[in-house]
């Protein structure tokens, strides 16, 4: 039985790519659009190109929080509200919990999520997935994960978490196909239909 939906935030629920690259280039001016996308082929915290010291991390978070507005949320409000009635919803992200909560409050979405796990919880999404499974008594196959990066798909595969790739974020379809996905979607309205199809297939196994 499908019990929970896990969302990455940046590039999935939030349109943050351009502002994130802009802020990162303040510290890492050599980063290009292509190299920035490539950094998300794995865990971004395991690469030196995106390693900030404490003060830089604080500045980065502050700049992102300052720049983020409701217009940067993709149009999922009604879908999130509907899904939260039937499933436990989670956000698992590399962004700080403070900023994630701020972003979700912009669209009055925070209350629809059971938990928001960011970089302060742990910098490994593998660890955060396992925390969700254990704390909320969930099996990996009872969850469905939506992400826009190859790195996330690889971390989801480590815990046998079924995942769906979305192409409106950091990585395109060709890159996402290098990971293990149930499918790759390119339209916002495919999220609910994909969840319903997964639920139907689950019930008919």
C-alpha positions as CSV (number, residue, x, y, z in Angstrom):
1,X,0.0,0.0,0.0
2,X,1.3,3.5,-0.9
3,X,1.5,5.5,2.3
4,X,3.9,8.4,1.7
5,X,5.1,10.8,-0.9
6,X,8.6,12.3,-0.5
7,X,9.5,15.4,-2.5
8,X,12.9,17.0,-3.1
9,X,12.4,20.8,-3.0
10,X,14.8,22.7,-5.2
11,X,13.8,22.1,-8.8
12,X,10.8,20.0,-7.9
13,X,8.5,22.1,-5.7
14,X,10.6,25.3,-5.9
15,X,12.0,27.1,-9.0
16,X,15.3,27.9,-7.4
17,X,17.9,26.9,-9.9
18,X,18.7,30.4,-11.3
19,X,18.9,32.1,-7.9
20,X,21.0,29.2,-6.5
21,X,23.5,29.4,-9.3
22,X,23.7,33.2,-9.0
23,X,24.4,33.1,-5.2
24,X,26.9,30.2,-5.6
25,X,28.8,32.2,-8.2
26,X,29.5,34.9,-5.6
27,X,31.9,32.4,-3.9
28,X,32.6,30.1,-6.9
29,X,32.8,32.4,-10.0
30,X,34.3,29.6,-12.1
31,X,31.1,27.6,-12.0
32,X,29.1,27.5,-15.2
33,X,25.6,26.5,-15.9
34,X,26.8,23.1,-17.2
35,X,29.2,22.4,-14.4
36,X,26.6,23.5,-11.8
37,X,24.1,20.9,-13.2
38,X,26.9,18.3,-13.3
39,X,27.6,18.8,-9.5
40,X,24.1,17.4,-8.9
41,X,25.0,14.0,-10.4
42,X,25.9,12.9,-6.9
43,X,25.6,14.3,-3.4
44,X,26.5,18.0,-3.7
45,X,28.1,18.0,-0.3
46,X,30.7,15.5,-1.4
47,X,32.2,17.9,-4.0
48,X,34.8,20.5,-3.3
49,X,33.3,22.8,-5.9
50,X,30.3,23.5,-3.6
51,X,32.0,23.4,-0.2
52,X,31.5,26.6,1.7
53,X,32.9,27.6,5.1
54,X,30.6,28.4,7.9
55,X,30.2,32.1,7.1
56,X,29.7,31.4,3.4
57,X,27.0,28.9,4.2
58,X,25.2,31.5,6.4
59,X,25.5,34.1,3.7
60,X,24.2,31.7,1.0
61,X,21.2,30.7,3.1
62,X,20.4,34.4,3.9
63,X,20.6,35.4,0.2
64,X,18.4,32.5,-0.9
65,X,15.8,33.3,1.8
66,X,15.9,37.0,0.9
67,X,15.4,36.3,-2.8
68,X,12.7,33.7,-2.5
69,X,9.1,34.7,-3.2
70,X,5.8,32.9,-3.7
71,X,6.3,33.2,-7.4
72,X,9.2,30.7,-7.1
73,X,6.9,27.9,-6.1
74,X,5.8,25.7,-8.9
75,X,2.0,25.5,-9.2
76,X,1.3,22.5,-6.9
77,X,-0.7,24.0,-4.1
78,X,-4.0,22.3,-4.9
79,X,-2.2,19.0,-5.6
80,X,-0.3,19.2,-2.3
81,X,-3.5,20.0,-0.4
82,X,-5.3,17.0,-2.0
83,X,-2.4,14.6,-1.5
84,X,-1.9,15.4,2.1
85,X,-5.4,14.0,2.8
86,X,-4.4,10.6,1.6
87,X,-0.7,10.3,2.2
88,X,2.0,11.4,4.6
89,X,4.0,14.1,2.8
90,X,7.7,14.8,3.3
91,X,10.4,17.1,2.0
92,X,13.9,15.7,1.8
93,X,16.4,18.4,0.6
94,X,19.9,19.6,0.7
95,X,18.7,23.1,1.8
96,X,18.5,24.2,5.4
97,X,15.3,23.4,7.3
98,X,14.9,27.1,8.1
99,X,14.8,28.1,4.5
100,X,12.6,25.1,3.4
101,X,10.0,26.1,6.0
102,X,10.2,29.7,4.9
103,X,9.7,28.7,1.3
104,X,6.8,26.5,2.0
105,X,5.1,29.1,4.2
106,X,5.2,31.5,1.2
107,X,2.6,29.3,-0.4
108,X,0.8,28.3,2.8
109,X,2.0,24.7,2.2
110,X,4.1,23.9,5.3
111,X,1.2,22.5,7.3
112,X,0.6,19.8,4.7
113,X,3.9,18.2,5.3
114,X,4.5,15.7,8.2
115,X,8.2,16.6,8.2
116,X,10.8,18.7,6.4
117,X,14.3,17.2,6.5
118,X,17.1,19.4,5.2
119,X,20.9,19.7,5.5
120,X,20.8,20.3,9.3
121,X,19.2,16.9,9.8
122,X,21.9,15.2,7.7
123,X,23.8,16.0,4.5
124,X,23.1,12.5,3.2
125,X,19.6,11.8,1.7
126,X,20.2,8.1,2.3
127,X,20.3,8.8,6.0
128,X,17.2,11.0,5.8
129,X,15.2,8.4,3.9
130,X,16.1,5.8,6.5
131,X,15.1,8.2,9.3
132,X,11.7,8.6,7.7
133,X,11.2,4.8,7.3
134,X,12.2,4.2,10.9
135,X,10.4,7.1,12.6
136,X,7.1,6.7,10.7
137,X,7.1,2.9,10.4
138,X,7.3,2.9,6.6
139,X,8.8,0.4,4.2
140,X,10.7,1.9,1.3
141,X,8.3,0.4,-1.2
142,X,5.4,2.1,0.6
143,X,6.9,5.5,-0.4
144,X,7.3,7.3,-3.7
145,X,10.0,10.0,-4.2
146,X,10.0,12.8,-6.7
147,X,13.3,14.4,-7.7
148,X,14.9,16.4,-10.5
149,X,18.5,15.2,-10.1
150,X,20.6,12.1,-10.9
151,X,22.3,12.4,-7.6
152,X,19.0,12.0,-5.7
153,X,18.0,9.0,-7.9
154,X,21.3,7.3,-6.9
155,X,20.7,7.9,-3.2
156,X,17.1,6.7,-3.5
157,X,18.3,3.5,-5.2
158,X,20.6,2.8,-2.2
159,X,17.6,2.4,0.0
160,X,15.3,0.8,-2.7
161,X,13.1,3.8,-2.7
162,X,10.9,4.0,-5.8
163,X,11.6,7.3,-7.6
164,X,10.2,9.5,-10.4
165,X,12.3,12.0,-12.2
166,X,11.0,15.4,-13.2
167,X,12.5,17.5,-16.0
168,X,11.4,21.0,-14.9
169,X,14.3,21.3,-12.4
170,X,18.1,20.9,-12.5
171,X,18.5,17.9,-14.8
172,X,17.0,17.0,-18.2
173,X,15.6,13.7,-19.3
174,X,18.8,12.4,-20.8
175,X,20.6,12.9,-17.5
176,X,17.8,11.4,-15.4
177,X,17.7,8.3,-17.5
178,X,21.2,7.4,-16.2
179,X,19.5,6.7,-12.8
180,X,16.9,4.2,-11.8
181,X,13.4,5.7,-12.2
182,X,9.9,4.4,-12.5
183,X,9.3,7.0,-15.1
184,X,10.4,10.5,-16.1
185,X,7.7,13.2,-16.3
186,X,7.8,16.7,-17.8
187,X,4.4,18.2,-16.9
188,X,3.2,19.3,-13.5
189,X,-0.1,17.6,-13.8
190,X,1.6,14.3,-14.2
191,X,2.5,14.1,-10.5
192,X,-1.0,13.1,-9.3
193,X,-1.6,10.7,-12.2
194,X,1.7,9.1,-11.6
195,X,1.0,8.6,-7.9
196,X,-2.4,7.1,-8.8
197,X,-0.9,4.8,-11.3
198,X,1.8,3.7,-8.8
199,X,-0.9,3.1,-6.2
200,X,-3.0,1.1,-8.7
201,X,0.0,-1.1,-9.7
202,X,0.9,-1.6,-6.1
203,X,-2.5,-2.9,-5.3
204,X,-2.5,-5.3,-8.3
205,X,0.9,-6.9,-7.6
